[in-house]
Amino acid sequence: MPVQSSSDCPHLECVGEITKEELIHKSHGQCQDCKVGGPNLWACLENSCAYVGCGESHADHSTVHSQVSHP
């Protein structure tokens, strides 16, 4: 059953279904581009996307992924 949101954020419409356990598992992984480990990893929440990338403290592949794959 979908959760009713009171937010006006347009990004919530494209968030896929992902469990807390899946997010925790991804947080212990590594960037899919440069293979750096956490703690600053970001999981893409776009529907049907399983990408995990590093954040600003490393090469910022998460931002590149967002700009290229989900403009």
PDB file of N, CA, C, O and CB in Angstrom:
ATOM      1  N   MET A   1       0.841  -1.176   0.000  1.00  0.00           N
ATOM      2  CA  MET A   1       0.000   0.000   0.000  1.00  0.00           C
ATOM      3  C   MET A   1       0.892   1.248   0.000  1.00  0.00           C
ATOM      4  O   MET A   1       1.758   1.371   0.866  1.00  0.00           O
ATOM      5  CB  MET A   1      -0.960  -0.007   1.223  1.00  0.00           C
ATOM      6  N   PRO A   2       0.704   2.176  -0.949  1.00  0.00           N
ATOM      7  CA  PRO A   2       1.515   3.391  -1.013  1.00  0.00           C
ATOM      8  C   PRO A   2       1.290   4.276   0.207  1.00  0.00           C
ATOM      9  O   PRO A   2       0.188   4.345   0.751  1.00  0.00           O
ATOM     10  CB  PRO A   2       1.202   4.172  -2.287  1.00  0.00           C
ATOM     11  N   VAL A   3       2.342   4.941   0.617  1.00  0.00           N
ATOM     12  CA  VAL A   3       2.266   5.855   1.744  1.00  0.00           C
ATOM     13  C   VAL A   3       1.853   7.221   1.234  1.00  0.00           C
ATOM     14  O   VAL A   3       2.407   7.713   0.250  1.00  0.00           O
ATOM     15  CB  VAL A   3       3.615   5.930   2.502  1.00  0.00           C
ATOM     16  N   GLN A   4       0.892   7.833   1.889  1.00  0.00           N
ATOM     17  CA  GLN A   4       0.432   9.165   1.525  1.00  0.00           C
ATOM     18  C   GLN A   4       1.446  10.180   2.031  1.00  0.00           C
ATOM     19  O   GLN A   4       1.816  10.152   3.205  1.00  0.00           O
ATOM     20  CB  GLN A   4      -0.985   9.454   2.105  1.00  0.00           C
ATOM     21  N   SER A   5       1.895  11.064   1.170  1.00  0.00           N
ATOM     22  CA  SER A   5       2.890  12.050   1.553  1.00  0.00           C
ATOM     23  C   SER A   5       2.266  13.434   1.602  1.00  0.00           C
ATOM     24  O   SER A   5       1.400  13.770   0.794  1.00  0.00           O
ATOM     25  CB  SER A   5       4.074  12.030   0.583  1.00  0.00           C
ATOM     26  N   SER A   6       2.718  14.228   2.558  1.00  0.00           N
ATOM     27  CA  SER A   6       2.229  15.598   2.648  1.00  0.00           C
ATOM     28  C   SER A   6       3.220  16.577   2.035  1.00  0.00           C
ATOM     29  O   SER A   6       3.036  17.790   2.140  1.00  0.00           O
ATOM     30  CB  SER A   6       1.956  15.969   4.102  1.00  0.00           C
ATOM     31  N   SER A   7       4.265  16.067   1.396  1.00  0.00           N
ATOM     32  CA  SER A   7       5.291  16.910   0.798  1.00  0.00           C
ATOM     33  C   SER A   7       4.912  17.297  -0.626  1.00  0.00           C
ATOM     34  O   SER A   7       4.240  16.542  -1.330  1.00  0.00           O
ATOM     35  CB  SER A   7       6.643  16.196   0.810  1.00  0.00           C
ATOM     36  N   ASP A   8       5.347  18.476  -1.039  1.00  0.00           N
ATOM     37  CA  ASP A   8       5.134  18.928  -2.408  1.00  0.00           C
ATOM     38  C   ASP A   8       6.347  18.642  -3.284  1.00  0.00           C
ATOM     39  O   ASP A   8       6.408  19.109  -4.422  1.00  0.00           O
ATOM     40  CB  ASP A   8       4.816  20.417  -2.429  1.00  0.00           C
ATOM     41  N   CYS A   9       7.307  17.887  -2.777  1.00  0.00           N
ATOM     42  CA  CYS A   9       8.531  17.593  -3.519  1.00  0.00           C
ATOM     43  C   CYS A   9       8.213  16.748  -4.751  1.00  0.00           C
ATOM     44  O   CYS A   9       7.669  15.653  -4.614  1.00  0.00           O
ATOM     45  CB  CYS A   9       9.550  16.866  -2.617  1.00  0.00           C
ATOM     46  N   PRO A  10       8.543  17.236  -5.966  1.00  0.00           N
ATOM     47  CA  PRO A  10       8.240  16.484  -7.185  1.00  0.00           C
ATOM     48  C   PRO A  10       9.066  15.210  -7.320  1.00  0.00           C
ATOM     49  O   PRO A  10       8.690  14.313  -8.075  1.00  0.00           O
ATOM     50  CB  PRO A  10       8.467  17.356  -8.391  1.00  0.00           C
ATOM     51  N   HIS A  11      10.175  15.114  -6.608  1.00  0.00           N
ATOM     52  CA  HIS A  11      11.034  13.934  -6.699  1.00  0.00           C
ATOM     53  C   HIS A  11      10.399  12.699  -6.076  1.00  0.00           C
ATOM     54  O   HIS A  11      10.774  11.578  -6.421  1.00  0.00           O
ATOM     55  CB  HIS A  11      12.359  14.210  -6.032  1.00  0.00           C
ATOM     56  N   LEU A  12       9.449  12.876  -5.172  1.00  0.00           N
ATOM     57  CA  LEU A  12       8.828  11.727  -4.519  1.00  0.00           C
ATOM     58  C   LEU A  12       8.057  10.855  -5.502  1.00  0.00           C
ATOM     59  O   LEU A  12       7.866   9.665  -5.249  1.00  0.00           O
ATOM     60  CB  LEU A  12       7.902  12.195  -3.416  1.00  0.00           C
ATOM     61  N   GLU A  13       7.615  11.422  -6.610  1.00  0.00           N
ATOM     62  CA  GLU A  13       6.862  10.652  -7.596  1.00  0.00           C
ATOM     63  C   GLU A  13       7.721   9.628  -8.323  1.00  0.00           C
ATOM     64  O   GLU A  13       7.183   8.657  -8.855  1.00  0.00           O
ATOM     65  CB  GLU A  13       6.231  11.581  -8.597  1.00  0.00           C
ATOM     66  N   CYS A  14       9.033   9.811  -8.364  1.00  0.00           N
ATOM     67  CA  CYS A  14       9.897   8.901  -9.113  1.00  0.00           C
ATOM     68  C   CYS A  14      10.680   7.947  -8.217  1.00  0.00           C
ATOM     69  O   CYS A  14      11.484   7.157  -8.713  1.00  0.00           O
ATOM     70  CB  CYS A  14      10.855   9.693  -9.957  1.00  0.00           C
ATOM     71  N   VAL A  15      10.458   8.008  -6.914  1.00  0.00           N
ATOM     72  CA  VAL A  15      11.171   7.118  -5.998  1.00  0.00           C
ATOM     73  C   VAL A  15      10.590   5.715  -6.108  1.00  0.00           C
ATOM     74  O   VAL A  15       9.384   5.507  -5.978  1.00  0.00           O
ATOM     75  CB  VAL A  15      11.085   7.635  -4.535  1.00  0.00           C
ATOM     76  N   GLY A  16      11.476   4.764  -6.350  1.00  0.00           N
ATOM     77  CA  GLY A  16      11.050   3.372  -6.442  1.00  0.00           C
ATOM     78  C   GLY A  16      10.872   2.764  -5.067  1.00  0.00           C
ATOM     79  O   GLY A  16      11.151   3.398  -4.049  1.00  0.00           O
ATOM     80  N   GLU A  17      10.405   1.533  -5.052  1.00  0.00           N
ATOM     81  CA  GLU A  17      10.235   0.832  -3.786  1.00  0.00           C
ATOM     82  C   GLU A  17      11.562   0.218  -3.369  1.00  0.00           C
ATOM     83  O   GLU A  17      12.154  -0.567  -4.111  1.00  0.00           O
ATOM     84  CB  GLU A  17       9.138  -0.254  -3.896  1.00  0.00           C
ATOM     85  N   ILE A  18      12.023   0.576  -2.189  1.00  0.00           N
ATOM     86  CA  ILE A  18      13.270   0.040  -1.652  1.00  0.00           C
ATOM     87  C   ILE A  18      13.091  -0.109  -0.148  1.00  0.00           C
ATOM     88  O   ILE A  18      12.499   0.753   0.501  1.00  0.00           O
ATOM     89  CB  ILE A  18      14.498   0.964  -1.996  1.00  0.00           C
ATOM     90  N   THR A  19      13.591  -1.177   0.389  1.00  0.00           N
ATOM     91  CA  THR A  19      13.429  -1.414   1.817  1.00  0.00           C
ATOM     92  C   THR A  19      14.578  -0.807   2.611  1.00  0.00           C
ATOM     93  O   THR A  19      15.636  -0.494   2.066  1.00  0.00           O
ATOM     94  CB  THR A  19      13.331  -2.910   2.097  1.00  0.00           C
ATOM     95  N   LYS A  20      14.350  -0.650   3.886  1.00  0.00           N
ATOM     96  CA  LYS A  20      15.389  -0.154   4.784  1.00  0.00           C
ATOM     97  C   LYS A  20      16.600  -1.085   4.744  1.00  0.00           C
ATOM     98  O   LYS A  20      17.742  -0.626   4.747  1.00  0.00           O
ATOM     99  CB  LYS A  20      14.850  -0.027   6.230  1.00  0.00           C
ATOM    100  N   GLU A  21      16.345  -2.384   4.707  1.00  0.00           N
ATOM    101  CA  GLU A  21      17.430  -3.364   4.676  1.00  0.00           C
ATOM    102  C   GLU A  21      18.268  -3.226   3.407  1.00  0.00           C
ATOM    103  O   GLU A  21      19.492  -3.346   3.457  1.00  0.00           O
ATOM    104  CB  GLU A  21      16.866  -4.782   4.779  1.00  0.00           C
ATOM    105  N   GLU A  22      17.615  -2.973   2.268  1.00  0.00           N
ATOM    106  CA  GLU A  22      18.347  -2.788   1.010  1.00  0.00           C
ATOM    107  C   GLU A  22      19.241  -1.551   1.075  1.00  0.00           C
ATOM    108  O   GLU A  22      20.377  -1.579   0.603  1.00  0.00           O
ATOM    109  CB  GLU A  22      17.364  -2.669  -0.172  1.00  0.00           C
ATOM    110  N   LEU A  23      18.732  -0.471   1.657  1.00  0.00           N
ATOM    111  CA  LEU A  23      19.535   0.749   1.790  1.00  0.00           C
ATOM    112  C   LEU A  23      20.727   0.529   2.715  1.00  0.00           C
ATOM    113  O   LEU A  23      21.827   1.006   2.437  1.00  0.00           O
ATOM    114  CB  LEU A  23      18.672   1.900   2.316  1.00  0.00           C
ATOM    115  N   ILE A  24      20.513  -0.186   3.804  1.00  0.00           N
ATOM    116  CA  ILE A  24      21.617  -0.475   4.721  1.00  0.00           C
ATOM    117  C   ILE A  24      22.671  -1.311   4.010  1.00  0.00           C
ATOM    118  O   ILE A  24      23.867  -1.057   4.154  1.00  0.00           O
ATOM    119  CB  ILE A  24      21.108  -1.209   5.987  1.00  0.00           C
ATOM    120  N   HIS A  25      22.237  -2.305   3.247  1.00  0.00           N
ATOM    121  CA  HIS A  25      23.172  -3.150   2.500  1.00  0.00           C
ATOM    122  C   HIS A  25      23.986  -2.311   1.509  1.00  0.00           C
ATOM    123  O   HIS A  25      25.202  -2.475   1.410  1.00  0.00           O
ATOM    124  CB  HIS A  25      22.409  -4.269   1.753  1.00  0.00           C
ATOM    125  N   LYS A  26      23.323  -1.420   0.784  1.00  0.00           N
ATOM    126  CA  LYS A  26      24.011  -0.568  -0.185  1.00  0.00           C
ATOM    127  C   LYS A  26      25.017   0.352   0.509  1.00  0.00           C
ATOM    128  O   LYS A  26      26.075   0.644  -0.048  1.00  0.00           O
ATOM    129  CB  LYS A  26      22.994   0.266  -0.980  1.00  0.00           C
ATOM    130  N   SER A  27      24.695   0.807   1.714  1.00  0.00           N
ATOM    131  CA  SER A  27      25.586   1.731   2.423  1.00  0.00           C
ATOM    132  C   SER A  27      26.895   1.069   2.839  1.00  0.00           C
ATOM    133  O   SER A  27      27.874   1.758   3.128  1.00  0.00           O
ATOM    134  CB  SER A  27      24.887   2.288   3.648  1.00  0.00           C
ATOM    135  N   HIS A  28      26.920  -0.245   2.873  1.00  0.00           N
ATOM    136  CA  HIS A  28      28.143  -0.968   3.228  1.00  0.00           C
ATOM    137  C   HIS A  28      28.904  -1.436   1.992  1.00  0.00           C
ATOM    138  O   HIS A  28      29.876  -2.184   2.106  1.00  0.00           O
ATOM    139  CB  HIS A  28      27.809  -2.165   4.112  1.00  0.00           C
ATOM    140  N   GLY A  29      28.473  -1.007   0.828  1.00  0.00           N
ATOM    141  CA  GLY A  29      29.101  -1.426  -0.422  1.00  0.00           C
ATOM    142  C   GLY A  29      30.194  -0.481  -0.865  1.00  0.00           C
ATOM    143  O   GLY A  29      30.984   0.007  -0.057  1.00  0.00           O
ATOM    144  N   GLN A  30      30.227  -0.229  -2.172  1.00  0.00           N
ATOM    145  CA  GLN A  30      31.240   0.653  -2.738  1.00  0.00           C
ATOM    146  C   GLN A  30      30.673   1.360  -3.961  1.00  0.00           C
ATOM    147  O   GLN A  30      29.687   0.919  -4.551  1.00  0.00           O
ATOM    148  CB  GLN A  30      32.519  -0.138  -3.107  1.00  0.00           C
ATOM    149  N   CYS A  31      31.316   2.467  -4.331  1.00  0.00           N
ATOM    150  CA  CYS A  31      30.916   3.215  -5.516  1.00  0.00           C
ATOM    151  C   CYS A  31      31.047   2.309  -6.738  1.00  0.00           C
ATOM    152  O   CYS A  31      32.060   1.630  -6.906  1.00  0.00           O
ATOM    153  CB  CYS A  31      31.777   4.504  -5.683  1.00  0.00           C
ATOM    154  N   GLN A  32      30.047   2.299  -7.569  1.00  0.00           N
ATOM    155  CA  GLN A  32      30.068   1.447  -8.752  1.00  0.00           C
ATOM    156  C   GLN A  32      31.054   1.934  -9.810  1.00  0.00           C
ATOM    157  O   GLN A  32      31.393   1.178 -10.721  1.00  0.00           O
ATOM    158  CB  GLN A  32      28.687   1.367  -9.347  1.00  0.00           C
ATOM    159  N   ASP A  33      31.522   3.177  -9.712  1.00  0.00           N
ATOM    160  CA  ASP A  33      32.461   3.704 -10.697  1.00  0.00           C
ATOM    161  C   ASP A  33      33.915   3.607 -10.246  1.00  0.00           C
ATOM    162  O   ASP A  33      34.763   3.118 -10.993  1.00  0.00           O
ATOM    163  CB  ASP A  33      32.127   5.138 -11.001  1.00  0.00           C
ATOM    164  N   CYS A  34      34.211   4.068  -9.029  1.00  0.00           N
ATOM    165  CA  CYS A  34      35.614   4.106  -8.591  1.00  0.00           C
ATOM    166  C   CYS A  34      35.934   3.096  -7.497  1.00  0.00           C
ATOM    167  O   CYS A  34      37.082   2.989  -7.067  1.00  0.00           O
ATOM    168  CB  CYS A  34      35.955   5.487  -8.100  1.00  0.00           C
ATOM    169  N   LYS A  35      34.936   2.364  -7.050  1.00  0.00           N
ATOM    170  CA  LYS A  35      35.092   1.281  -6.063  1.00  0.00           C
ATOM    171  C   LYS A  35      35.484   1.745  -4.664  1.00  0.00           C
ATOM    172  O   LYS A  35      35.871   0.915  -3.842  1.00  0.00           O
ATOM    173  CB  LYS A  35      36.117   0.317  -6.547  1.00  0.00           C
ATOM    174  N   VAL A  36      35.398   3.045  -4.364  1.00  0.00           N
ATOM    175  CA  VAL A  36      35.676   3.524  -3.013  1.00  0.00           C
ATOM    176  C   VAL A  36      34.554   3.041  -2.088  1.00  0.00           C
ATOM    177  O   VAL A  36      33.393   2.964  -2.490  1.00  0.00           O
ATOM    178  CB  VAL A  36      35.803   5.089  -2.982  1.00  0.00           C
ATOM    179  N   GLY A  37      34.917   2.720  -0.850  1.00  0.00           N
ATOM    180  CA  GLY A  37      33.931   2.294   0.138  1.00  0.00           C
ATOM    181  C   GLY A  37      33.330   3.478   0.868  1.00  0.00           C
ATOM    182  O   GLY A  37      33.702   4.624   0.613  1.00  0.00           O
ATOM    183  N   GLY A  38      32.410   3.211   1.768  1.00  0.00           N
ATOM    184  CA  GLY A  38      31.735   4.239   2.542  1.00  0.00           C
ATOM    185  C   GLY A  38      32.706   5.033   3.394  1.00  0.00           C
ATOM    186  O   GLY A  38      33.912   4.800   3.305  1.00  0.00           O
ATOM    187  N   PRO A  39      32.245   5.940   4.199  1.00  0.00           N
ATOM    188  CA  PRO A  39      30.865   6.058   4.624  1.00  0.00           C
ATOM    189  C   PRO A  39      30.025   7.003   3.775  1.00  0.00           C
ATOM    190  O   PRO A  39      28.821   7.100   4.012  1.00  0.00           O
ATOM    191  CB  PRO A  39      30.828   6.504   6.025  1.00  0.00           C
ATOM    192  N   ASN A  40      30.590   7.696   2.810  1.00  0.00           N
ATOM    193  CA  ASN A  40      29.829   8.702   2.067  1.00  0.00           C
ATOM    194  C   ASN A  40      29.347   8.170   0.723  1.00  0.00           C
ATOM    195  O   ASN A  40      29.731   8.685  -0.326  1.00  0.00           O
ATOM    196  CB  ASN A  40      30.675   9.950   1.852  1.00  0.00           C
ATOM    197  N   LEU A  41      28.502   7.132   0.755  1.00  0.00           N
ATOM    198  CA  LEU A  41      27.922   6.578  -0.469  1.00  0.00           C
ATOM    199  C   LEU A  41      26.473   7.027  -0.586  1.00  0.00           C
ATOM    200  O   LEU A  41      25.785   7.235   0.413  1.00  0.00           O
ATOM    201  CB  LEU A  41      28.019   5.027  -0.482  1.00  0.00           C
ATOM    202  N   TRP A  42      26.034   7.167  -1.810  1.00  0.00           N
ATOM    203  CA  TRP A  42      24.660   7.575  -2.079  1.00  0.00           C
ATOM    204  C   TRP A  42      24.000   6.536  -2.963  1.00  0.00           C
ATOM    205  O   TRP A  42      24.579   6.113  -3.963  1.00  0.00           O
ATOM    206  CB  TRP A  42      24.610   8.972  -2.741  1.00  0.00           C
ATOM    207  N   ALA A  43      22.794   6.120  -2.606  1.00  0.00           N
ATOM    208  CA  ALA A  43      22.025   5.170  -3.406  1.00  0.00           C
ATOM    209  C   ALA A  43      20.989   5.943  -4.206  1.00  0.00           C
ATOM    210  O   ALA A  43      20.261   6.768  -3.655  1.00  0.00           O
ATOM    211  CB  ALA A  43      21.344   4.087  -2.507  1.00  0.00           C
ATOM    212  N   CYS A  44      20.924   5.678  -5.497  1.00  0.00           N
ATOM    213  CA  CYS A  44      19.913   6.305  -6.349  1.00  0.00           C
ATOM    214  C   CYS A  44      18.557   5.702  -6.008  1.00  0.00           C
ATOM    215  O   CYS A  44      18.418   4.480  -5.941  1.00  0.00           O
ATOM    216  CB  CYS A  44      20.248   6.114  -7.869  1.00  0.00           C
ATOM    217  N   LEU A  45      17.573   6.538  -5.796  1.00  0.00           N
ATOM    218  CA  LEU A  45      16.238   6.070  -5.433  1.00  0.00           C
ATOM    219  C   LEU A  45      15.256   6.117  -6.593  1.00  0.00           C
ATOM    220  O   LEU A  45      14.063   5.879  -6.409  1.00  0.00           O
ATOM    221  CB  LEU A  45      15.703   6.889  -4.294  1.00  0.00           C
ATOM    222  N   GLU A  46      15.754   6.425  -7.797  1.00  0.00           N
ATOM    223  CA  GLU A  46      14.890   6.401  -8.976  1.00  0.00           C
ATOM    224  C   GLU A  46      14.310   5.003  -9.148  1.00  0.00           C
ATOM    225  O   GLU A  46      14.975   4.008  -8.862  1.00  0.00           O
ATOM    226  CB  GLU A  46      15.670   6.831 -10.248  1.00  0.00           C
ATOM    227  N   ASN A  47      13.091   4.936  -9.607  1.00  0.00           N
ATOM    228  CA  ASN A  47      12.427   3.659  -9.838  1.00  0.00           C
ATOM    229  C   ASN A  47      13.262   2.781 -10.766  1.00  0.00           C
ATOM    230  O   ASN A  47      13.668   3.231 -11.838  1.00  0.00           O
ATOM    231  CB  ASN A  47      11.025   3.880 -10.429  1.00  0.00           C
ATOM    232  N   SER A  48      13.521   1.557 -10.377  1.00  0.00           N
ATOM    233  CA  SER A  48      14.272   0.553 -11.150  1.00  0.00           C
ATOM    234  C   SER A  48      15.753   0.889 -11.323  1.00  0.00           C
ATOM    235  O   SER A  48      16.383   0.371 -12.245  1.00  0.00           O
ATOM    236  CB  SER A  48      13.646   0.393 -12.510  1.00  0.00           C
ATOM    237  N   CYS A  49      16.318   1.720 -10.488  1.00  0.00           N
ATOM    238  CA  CYS A  49      17.742   2.037 -10.568  1.00  0.00           C
ATOM    239  C   CYS A  49      18.422   1.546  -9.296  1.00  0.00           C
ATOM    240  O   CYS A  49      17.956   1.817  -8.189  1.00  0.00           O
ATOM    241  CB  CYS A  49      17.972   3.570 -10.768  1.00  0.00           C
ATOM    242  N   ALA A  50      19.505   0.835  -9.458  1.00  0.00           N
ATOM    243  CA  ALA A  50      20.209   0.264  -8.303  1.00  0.00           C
ATOM    244  C   ALA A  50      21.591   0.879  -8.120  1.00  0.00           C
ATOM    245  O   ALA A  50      22.437   0.295  -7.443  1.00  0.00           O
ATOM    246  CB  ALA A  50      20.336  -1.248  -8.458  1.00  0.00           C
ATOM    247  N   TYR A  51      21.835   2.041  -8.709  1.00  0.00           N
ATOM    248  CA  TYR A  51      23.162   2.658  -8.682  1.00  0.00           C
ATOM    249  C   TYR A  51      23.558   3.116  -7.277  1.00  0.00           C
ATOM    250  O   TYR A  51      22.736   3.649  -6.531  1.00  0.00           O
ATOM    251  CB  TYR A  51      23.204   3.841  -9.637  1.00  0.00           C
ATOM    252  N   VAL A  52      24.818   2.902  -6.931  1.00  0.00           N
ATOM    253  CA  VAL A  52      25.417   3.425  -5.702  1.00  0.00           C
ATOM    254  C   VAL A  52      26.683   4.165  -6.109  1.00  0.00           C
ATOM    255  O   VAL A  52      27.541   3.610  -6.796  1.00  0.00           O
ATOM    256  CB  VAL A  52      25.726   2.274  -4.656  1.00  0.00           C
ATOM    257  N   GLY A  53      26.797   5.418  -5.685  1.00  0.00           N
ATOM    258  CA  GLY A  53      27.966   6.215  -6.043  1.00  0.00           C
ATOM    259  C   GLY A  53      28.527   6.970  -4.858  1.00  0.00           C
ATOM    260  O   GLY A  53      27.850   7.164  -3.848  1.00  0.00           O
ATOM    261  N   CYS A  54      29.779   7.395  -4.993  1.00  0.00           N
ATOM    262  CA  CYS A  54      30.433   8.163  -3.933  1.00  0.00           C
ATOM    263  C   CYS A  54      29.930   9.607  -3.955  1.00  0.00           C
ATOM    264  O   CYS A  54      29.409  10.088  -4.962  1.00  0.00           O
ATOM    265  CB  CYS A  54      31.978   8.120  -4.094  1.00  0.00           C
ATOM    266  N   GLY A  55      30.100  10.276  -2.827  1.00  0.00           N
ATOM    267  CA  GLY A  55      29.637  11.642  -2.684  1.00  0.00           C
ATOM    268  C   GLY A  55      30.733  12.672  -2.873  1.00  0.00           C
ATOM    269  O   GLY A  55      31.806  12.379  -3.401  1.00  0.00           O
ATOM    270  N   GLU A  56      30.438  13.886  -2.428  1.00  0.00           N
ATOM    271  CA  GLU A  56      31.330  15.030  -2.624  1.00  0.00           C
ATOM    272  C   GLU A  56      32.688  14.875  -1.958  1.00  0.00           C
ATOM    273  O   GLU A  56      33.655  15.502  -2.392  1.00  0.00           O
ATOM    274  CB  GLU A  56      30.677  16.264  -2.110  1.00  0.00           C
ATOM    275  N   SER A  57      32.787  14.063  -0.921  1.00  0.00           N
ATOM    276  CA  SER A  57      34.071  13.928  -0.232  1.00  0.00           C
ATOM    277  C   SER A  57      35.063  13.074  -1.020  1.00  0.00           C
ATOM    278  O   SER A  57      36.230  12.966  -0.642  1.00  0.00           O
ATOM    279  CB  SER A  57      33.859  13.325   1.145  1.00  0.00           C
ATOM    280  N   HIS A  58      34.598  12.468  -2.117  1.00  0.00           N
ATOM    281  CA  HIS A  58      35.503  11.704  -2.975  1.00  0.00           C
ATOM    282  C   HIS A  58      35.361  12.246  -4.402  1.00  0.00           C
ATOM    283  O   HIS A  58      35.633  13.426  -4.623  1.00  0.00           O
ATOM    284  CB  HIS A  58      35.187  10.154  -2.912  1.00  0.00           C
ATOM    285  N   ALA A  59      34.953  11.446  -5.359  1.00  0.00           N
ATOM    286  CA  ALA A  59      34.879  11.884  -6.759  1.00  0.00           C
ATOM    287  C   ALA A  59      33.480  12.341  -7.179  1.00  0.00           C
ATOM    288  O   ALA A  59      33.289  12.770  -8.317  1.00  0.00           O
ATOM    289  CB  ALA A  59      35.328  10.763  -7.664  1.00  0.00           C
ATOM    290  N   ASP A  60      32.506  12.254  -6.280  1.00  0.00           N
ATOM    291  CA  ASP A  60      31.127  12.712  -6.505  1.00  0.00           C
ATOM    292  C   ASP A  60      30.445  12.032  -7.691  1.00  0.00           C
ATOM    293  O   ASP A  60      29.748  12.686  -8.466  1.00  0.00           O
ATOM    294  CB  ASP A  60      31.119  14.204  -6.721  1.00  0.00           C
ATOM    295  N   HIS A  61      30.640  10.735  -7.831  1.00  0.00           N
ATOM    296  CA  HIS A  61      29.988   9.993  -8.908  1.00  0.00           C
ATOM    297  C   HIS A  61      28.465   9.963  -8.757  1.00  0.00           C
ATOM    298  O   HIS A  61      27.758   9.771  -9.747  1.00  0.00           O
ATOM    299  CB  HIS A  61      30.525   8.573  -8.954  1.00  0.00           C
ATOM    300  N   SER A  62      27.950  10.148  -7.549  1.00  0.00           N
ATOM    301  CA  SER A  62      26.498  10.160  -7.362  1.00  0.00           C
ATOM    302  C   SER A  62      25.861  11.347  -8.088  1.00  0.00           C
ATOM    303  O   SER A  62      24.797  11.203  -8.692  1.00  0.00           O
ATOM    304  CB  SER A  62      26.151  10.210  -5.862  1.00  0.00           C
ATOM    305  N   THR A  63      26.494  12.501  -8.035  1.00  0.00           N
ATOM    306  CA  THR A  63      25.967  13.673  -8.740  1.00  0.00           C
ATOM    307  C   THR A  63      26.072  13.495 -10.247  1.00  0.00           C
ATOM    308  O   THR A  63      25.143  13.836 -10.979  1.00  0.00           O
ATOM    309  CB  THR A  63      26.712  14.942  -8.308  1.00  0.00           C
ATOM    310  N   VAL A  64      27.189  12.967 -10.712  1.00  0.00           N
ATOM    311  CA  VAL A  64      27.360  12.713 -12.147  1.00  0.00           C
ATOM    312  C   VAL A  64      26.274  11.753 -12.631  1.00  0.00           C
ATOM    313  O   VAL A  64      25.669  11.976 -13.679  1.00  0.00           O
ATOM    314  CB  VAL A  64      28.776  12.131 -12.444  1.00  0.00           C
ATOM    315  N   HIS A  65      26.027  10.687 -11.869  1.00  0.00           N
ATOM    316  CA  HIS A  65      24.989   9.723 -12.234  1.00  0.00           C
ATOM    317  C   HIS A  65      23.630  10.410 -12.347  1.00  0.00           C
ATOM    318  O   HIS A  65      22.897  10.190 -13.312  1.00  0.00           O
ATOM    319  CB  HIS A  65      24.925   8.583 -11.201  1.00  0.00           C
ATOM    320  N   SER A  66      23.303  11.226 -11.379  1.00  0.00           N
ATOM    321  CA  SER A  66      22.012  11.916 -11.381  1.00  0.00           C
ATOM    322  C   SER A  66      21.864  12.824 -12.599  1.00  0.00           C
ATOM    323  O   SER A  66      20.811  12.837 -13.235  1.00  0.00           O
ATOM    324  CB  SER A  66      21.849  12.733 -10.100  1.00  0.00           C
ATOM    325  N   GLN A  67      22.903  13.576 -12.924  1.00  0.00           N
ATOM    326  CA  GLN A  67      22.846  14.519 -14.042  1.00  0.00           C
ATOM    327  C   GLN A  67      22.790  13.816 -15.394  1.00  0.00           C
ATOM    328  O   GLN A  67      22.123  14.294 -16.311  1.00  0.00           O
ATOM    329  CB  GLN A  67      24.045  15.444 -14.001  1.00  0.00           C
ATOM    330  N   VAL A  68      23.482  12.690 -15.526  1.00  0.00           N
ATOM    331  CA  VAL A  68      23.551  11.984 -16.807  1.00  0.00           C
ATOM    332  C   VAL A  68      22.383  11.015 -16.988  1.00  0.00           C
ATOM    333  O   VAL A  68      21.792  10.947 -18.065  1.00  0.00           O
ATOM    334  CB  VAL A  68      24.870  11.227 -16.917  1.00  0.00           C
ATOM    335  N   SER A  69      22.053  10.270 -15.941  1.00  0.00           N
ATOM    336  CA  SER A  69      21.050   9.209 -16.064  1.00  0.00           C
ATOM    337  C   SER A  69      19.623   9.658 -15.800  1.00  0.00           C
ATOM    338  O   SER A  69      18.683   9.066 -16.331  1.00  0.00           O
ATOM    339  CB  SER A  69      21.382   8.107 -15.133  1.00  0.00           C
ATOM    340  N   HIS A  70      19.448  10.685 -14.996  1.00  0.00           N
ATOM    341  CA  HIS A  70      18.105  11.136 -14.615  1.00  0.00           C
ATOM    342  C   HIS A  70      18.016  12.664 -14.663  1.00  0.00           C
ATOM    343  O   HIS A  70      17.726  13.299 -13.649  1.00  0.00           O
ATOM    344  CB  HIS A  70      17.741  10.624 -13.201  1.00  0.00           C
ATOM    345  N   PRO A  71      18.265  13.256 -15.840  1.00  0.00           N
ATOM    346  CA  PRO A  71      18.271  14.735 -15.919  1.00  0.00           C
ATOM    347  C   PRO A  71      16.908  15.357 -15.680  1.00  0.00           C
ATOM    348  O   PRO A  71      16.771  16.580 -15.718  1.00  0.00           O
ATOM    349  CB  PRO A  71      18.777  15.176 -17.271  1.00  0.00           C
TER     350      PRO A  71
END
